[in-house]
Amino acid sequence: MPPPHQARDSGPPREGLLLGYSAVLALSAGFVNAVALLILALPVGNLTAITTQLGMNTANPWLYEGHVLGAIFLGFLTGAAIAGAILAPTDALAGPRHAVVLFLEAALLVLAAAGVEETVVKAQINALGIEQTAVQALFAAVALGLQNGMTSSFRGMAIRTTHFTGTVTDLGLMLGRSRRHGIKKWNAAILATTLVLFLGGGVAGIVFGAELGGYALLIPAATCAAVASANVWQTPGRCDEPVPEHAETVQV
């Protein structure tokens, strides 16, 4: 393995890799969340809203479909746990383990898409007597939990790509402190890009979801598979140097 400085020179800079991940995966997550809102009437990447609705449903069970909310909550948690288990042995930003996480996400999005329309998967779900909406929500929530778990595991800058309360907070803090402390350009670029691309994904999700219905989820599935394939071919030693322990952590 080449020395760290040679590894950095031979591949894209670490910040560039983070920016690329945040852009592509935030776009994909915004797309998935928009399609979920269109066909399920619930978000699958925003656990703040889901947890609030679960609490409201406990007080008044007629308000929401509690089993669907529970499926989203448990699905997202399960996805993050799986990502944590797969990525625990590595400090890399990219590589085969990240490919496994992304291929799993792609497969789950395909299942969510297949369960929406008149397909064999939908027939099997109905035959089991399970409500289709809950199964679709579960698949999509596990997929986004996997993604968010992966990007949140980046040492030095944990990036949230499925929800943006933290992103807007960090951007606001950065602006408020800029007169005294200045602005870290790469951090600001990653935060802003993630936010803008999530919004763009939401626009694309509504447009394609209106035309394709649940099958629109095949588009982010293909995106995740493409990023996973790039991770498979990631050259050892490139952009996988561990982040120093003293590096600042920014949670998005």
VMD Tcl script that draws the C-alpha trace (Angstrom):
set ca {
  {0.00 0.00 0.00}
  {1.46 3.41 -0.94}
  {2.20 6.06 1.71}
  {-0.80 8.21 2.69}
  {0.38 11.25 0.72}
  {0.82 9.14 -2.41}
  {-2.57 7.53 -1.92}
  {-4.19 10.95 -1.71}
  {-2.36 12.15 -4.82}
  {-3.34 9.06 -6.83}
  {-7.07 9.39 -6.24}
  {-9.72 12.04 -5.61}
  {-9.31 14.10 -2.44}
  {-11.20 12.94 0.61}
  {-13.38 16.06 0.55}
  {-14.22 15.43 -3.10}
  {-15.35 11.91 -2.29}
  {-17.55 13.18 0.54}
  {-19.04 15.80 -1.77}
  {-19.74 13.19 -4.44}
  {-21.39 10.83 -1.95}
  {-23.50 13.59 -0.45}
  {-24.64 14.81 -3.87}
  {-25.64 11.47 -5.39}
  {-27.12 9.86 -2.30}
  {-29.02 12.97 -1.17}
  {-30.53 13.21 -4.65}
  {-31.54 9.55 -4.42}
  {-32.99 9.92 -0.90}
  {-35.01 12.98 -1.87}
  {-36.40 11.02 -4.81}
  {-37.36 8.03 -2.64}
  {-38.97 10.19 0.03}
  {-41.03 12.08 -2.56}
  {-42.28 8.87 -4.19}
  {-43.12 7.47 -0.73}
  {-45.14 10.57 0.09}
  {-46.90 10.25 -3.25}
  {-47.87 6.57 -3.00}
  {-47.86 5.96 0.77}
  {-48.75 9.47 2.05}
  {-45.90 9.13 4.56}
  {-42.18 9.99 4.50}
  {-39.73 7.10 4.96}
  {-36.58 9.10 5.65}
  {-37.78 11.55 8.31}
  {-38.08 9.80 11.65}
  {-38.92 13.02 13.52}
  {-42.29 13.23 11.80}
  {-42.88 9.48 12.09}
  {-42.08 9.44 15.82}
  {-44.39 12.41 16.41}
  {-47.18 10.68 14.52}
  {-46.62 7.49 16.50}
  {-47.08 9.45 19.70}
  {-50.23 11.12 18.37}
  {-51.54 7.76 17.21}
  {-51.04 6.32 20.69}
  {-53.32 9.01 22.09}
  {-55.83 8.71 19.26}
  {-55.53 5.46 17.24}
  {-57.91 6.79 14.57}
  {-55.51 9.49 13.45}
  {-52.91 7.41 11.59}
  {-52.17 3.85 10.50}
  {-49.99 2.89 13.44}
  {-48.69 -0.34 11.90}
  {-47.34 1.55 8.88}
  {-45.67 4.12 11.12}
  {-44.18 1.31 13.18}
  {-42.91 -0.42 10.04}
  {-41.11 2.76 8.95}
  {-39.59 3.34 12.38}
  {-38.36 -0.24 12.80}
  {-37.27 -0.44 9.17}
  {-35.08 2.66 9.36}
  {-33.57 1.47 12.65}
  {-32.89 -1.98 11.19}
  {-31.26 -0.53 8.09}
  {-28.93 1.66 10.15}
  {-28.03 -1.32 12.37}
  {-27.20 -3.48 9.34}
  {-25.02 -0.72 7.88}
  {-23.23 -0.37 11.21}
  {-22.55 -4.11 11.38}
  {-21.22 -4.27 7.82}
  {-19.01 -1.17 8.10}
  {-17.76 -1.66 11.67}
  {-14.44 -3.27 10.59}
  {-13.43 -0.41 8.25}
  {-12.56 3.27 8.51}
  {-12.55 3.71 4.73}
  {-14.83 6.12 2.90}
  {-15.32 3.72 0.01}
  {-14.72 0.08 -0.79}
  {-16.31 -3.37 -1.02}
  {-18.16 -3.10 2.29}
  {-19.79 0.13 1.18}
  {-20.72 -1.64 -2.06}
  {-22.53 -4.33 -0.06}
  {-24.58 -1.68 1.78}
  {-25.51 0.08 -1.46}
  {-26.39 -3.14 -3.30}
  {-28.68 -4.06 -0.39}
  {-30.31 -0.63 -0.61}
  {-30.83 -1.06 -4.36}
  {-32.40 -4.51 -3.85}
  {-34.79 -3.19 -1.20}
  {-35.88 -0.32 -3.44}
  {-36.56 -2.81 -6.23}
  {-38.72 -4.82 -3.82}
  {-40.55 -1.67 -2.75}
  {-41.20 -0.81 -6.40}
  {-42.32 -4.32 -7.27}
  {-44.75 -4.38 -4.36}
  {-46.52 -1.24 -5.51}
  {-47.92 -2.45 -8.82}
  {-49.74 -5.56 -10.02}
  {-46.83 -7.98 -9.77}
  {-45.97 -11.37 -8.35}
  {-44.57 -9.69 -5.25}
  {-47.83 -7.85 -4.63}
  {-49.77 -11.08 -5.11}
  {-47.58 -12.84 -2.55}
  {-48.02 -10.00 -0.05}
  {-51.79 -10.15 -0.43}
  {-51.77 -13.95 -0.15}
  {-50.02 -13.68 3.21}
  {-52.71 -11.33 4.45}
  {-50.23 -8.54 5.12}
  {-51.14 -4.99 4.22}
  {-49.20 -3.96 1.13}
  {-48.58 -0.40 2.31}
  {-46.79 -1.55 5.46}
  {-44.51 -3.89 3.49}
  {-43.64 -1.21 0.93}
  {-42.95 1.29 3.70}
  {-40.74 -1.25 5.49}
  {-38.64 -1.96 2.39}
  {-38.15 1.73 1.59}
  {-37.37 2.64 5.21}
  {-34.75 -0.11 5.57}
  {-33.18 1.11 2.32}
  {-32.86 4.70 3.55}
  {-31.71 3.51 6.97}
  {-28.88 1.61 5.28}
  {-27.89 4.69 3.30}
  {-28.01 7.08 6.23}
  {-26.15 4.62 8.41}
  {-23.38 4.39 5.81}
  {-22.89 8.13 5.33}
  {-23.21 8.75 9.07}
  {-20.31 6.33 9.64}
  {-17.81 8.54 7.79}
  {-15.23 9.50 10.39}
  {-14.50 13.18 10.66}
  {-17.73 14.32 8.96}
  {-20.86 12.29 9.51}
  {-23.22 13.19 6.68}
  {-26.98 12.74 6.99}
  {-28.42 12.23 3.53}
  {-32.06 11.41 4.30}
  {-33.16 14.27 6.59}
  {-32.04 17.86 6.90}
  {-32.84 19.47 10.23}
  {-29.19 19.01 11.21}
  {-27.97 20.27 7.84}
  {-29.91 23.53 8.07}
  {-28.82 23.93 11.71}
  {-25.15 23.46 10.81}
  {-25.41 25.89 7.91}
  {-27.03 28.47 10.19}
  {-24.34 28.02 12.86}
  {-21.63 28.29 10.21}
  {-23.09 31.56 8.92}
  {-23.54 32.93 12.42}
  {-19.94 32.13 13.39}
  {-18.40 33.17 10.07}
  {-17.51 36.74 11.12}
  {-15.36 35.45 13.98}
  {-14.27 32.01 12.79}
  {-14.62 32.17 9.03}
  {-16.24 29.46 6.90}
  {-14.71 26.08 6.10}
  {-15.37 26.01 2.39}
  {-15.47 22.24 1.92}
  {-17.83 21.73 4.85}
  {-20.12 24.47 3.57}
  {-20.03 23.03 0.05}
  {-20.95 19.55 1.29}
  {-23.79 20.84 3.48}
  {-25.21 23.10 0.77}
  {-24.86 20.48 -1.97}
  {-26.58 17.85 0.13}
  {-29.50 20.16 0.86}
  {-29.94 21.38 -2.72}
  {-29.68 17.90 -4.23}
  {-32.22 16.50 -1.75}
  {-34.63 19.21 -2.85}
  {-33.88 18.37 -6.48}
  {-34.50 14.70 -5.77}
  {-37.87 15.60 -4.32}
  {-38.81 17.45 -7.50}
  {-37.68 14.53 -9.67}
  {-39.48 12.03 -7.44}
  {-42.81 13.79 -7.83}
  {-42.39 14.16 -11.60}
  {-41.43 10.55 -12.23}
  {-43.71 9.18 -9.51}
  {-46.72 10.83 -11.13}
  {-45.85 9.13 -14.43}
  {-44.50 5.77 -13.28}
  {-46.09 5.24 -9.87}
  {-44.12 2.94 -7.62}
  {-41.92 1.84 -10.49}
  {-40.20 5.24 -10.18}
  {-38.26 3.72 -7.26}
  {-36.31 1.72 -9.83}
  {-34.46 4.95 -10.73}
  {-32.84 5.48 -7.30}
  {-32.30 1.72 -7.12}
  {-30.24 1.94 -10.32}
  {-28.38 4.95 -8.90}
  {-27.43 3.04 -5.75}
  {-26.33 0.04 -7.82}
  {-24.11 2.30 -9.95}
  {-22.47 3.85 -6.88}
  {-22.05 0.35 -5.41}
  {-20.32 -0.81 -8.59}
  {-17.91 2.11 -8.33}
  {-17.12 1.02 -4.77}
  {-16.38 -2.52 -5.94}
  {-13.71 -1.17 -8.27}
  {-12.33 1.27 -5.71}
  {-8.53 0.89 -5.82}
  {-7.06 -0.05 -2.42}
  {-5.21 2.88 -0.92}
  {-7.33 5.54 -2.57}
  {-9.28 7.87 -0.29}
  {-9.47 5.16 2.37}
  {-6.92 6.52 4.82}
  {-8.43 6.74 8.32}
  {-9.35 10.21 9.48}
  {-7.13 11.38 12.36}
  {-8.74 11.07 15.75}
  {-8.47 14.82 16.32}
  {-10.39 15.66 13.13}
  {-13.47 17.79 13.66}
  {-16.75 15.94 13.42}
  {-19.64 17.69 11.73}
  {-22.97 15.93 11.99}
  {-25.34 16.71 9.17}
}
mol new
graphics top color blue
foreach p $ca { graphics top sphere $p radius 0.5 }
foreach p [lrange $ca 0 end-1] q [lrange $ca 1 end] { graphics top cylinder $p $q radius 0.2 }
display resetview
